[in-house]
Amino acid sequence: MSQFELHEILQKMGIEKLNPMQEEALEHISSQKDVVLLSPTGTGKTLAFLLPLMKKLEIKQEIQLLILVPARELAIQIEQVIRSMGTGLKVNSVYGGH
């Protein structure tokens, strides 16, 4: 995963292995342009869509990724997951009233 190794990210997050949905998402998001993840709350969709994106990122002083979400809570959740990955990437959530 570029300079961010999957096993290192999972280790930092205390995850032994990906669940089947996450493994499938990693495979399809890496190789296809459009993917829709449908899975119940709490199944790890945030991690599932972030892991393939880490392959494309490098530690730079420029914006490399913009994630648009419909709710403040989701923006905060995504920010927390990225921080917990321990990649050293700078991440900011920007939302109304902030």
N, C-alpha and C positions, 0 to 999 in steps of 0.2 A: 504494500500500500504506500507508494511513494516513500517518503521518509517516515510515515506513520505506519508502523507495523500493527496488523490486526491483533496478534496475540498480546502485544504490549498494551494496547488500548483496553482490551478485555481484562487483562490482569489488573490494570489500574482501577478498573470499574468493579472488580471483584466478581467477574463473570467467568465461569469455567468454559462454557461453550454456548454458541448461538442456538436459539430454538429453530425449529424447521421453517417457520415463516421468515425469520431473519436471514437464514442461510439462502432461502429461495430469493428473497429480496436482494441480497448482496449479488447473487448471480445475475439476476435480470436487470437490475438498475445499472450494473457495470457494462452490460452489453446491449441495452435497448434505450431508445430515446424517451419513450413515454411508458410509465409504469404506474399503476394504481394499487395501493396497499389497502386491503379491506381486512381488518382484524379487530377483535374486541378491545376495549379499553384495557390497558395494563399488560399488553402482550409484547411491548417493545418496538412499536412502529417507529418511534423517534430514532432509536439507535439503528434500526433497520435501514432507514433512508439516509442517515448521516454517515454510516461507515463507507459506502461507495463514494460519497462526496470527498471523504478524506483522501482518497486515492489521487484526486485531482488538485489538491491544495499543497502549497509550500509555505514555509514561514517567510513572509515578505512584509514590506511596509505599505502594502496597497490592498484595496478591497478586492477580494477574489470571489465572494459568494454573497448573494442576497437571498434570504428566505422570507417569503411573504406568508403570513398566517392571519386568520380572521379574528384571533382573540389574544388579548394581553397575556392571559394565563398560559396559552400555548407558546407564545414568544419566550416567556420566562422559562418554561419547561425545556425548550430547545436550547436556550442559552446554558442552563444548568447541566444538561447532558453533554454539551460540547466541552464545557469546563471540566466535567468529571472524566473526560477522555484523557486529559493530561497531555495534550499535544503541544501546548505552548502557543496555540493560535489565539489571537485577540478576538473577542466576540463581544458584541454589544446588541442589546435589545432596544429598539426604539418604538414607542407606542404612545398613543394619545394620553395626555395628562402627565407626561414624563418629561 
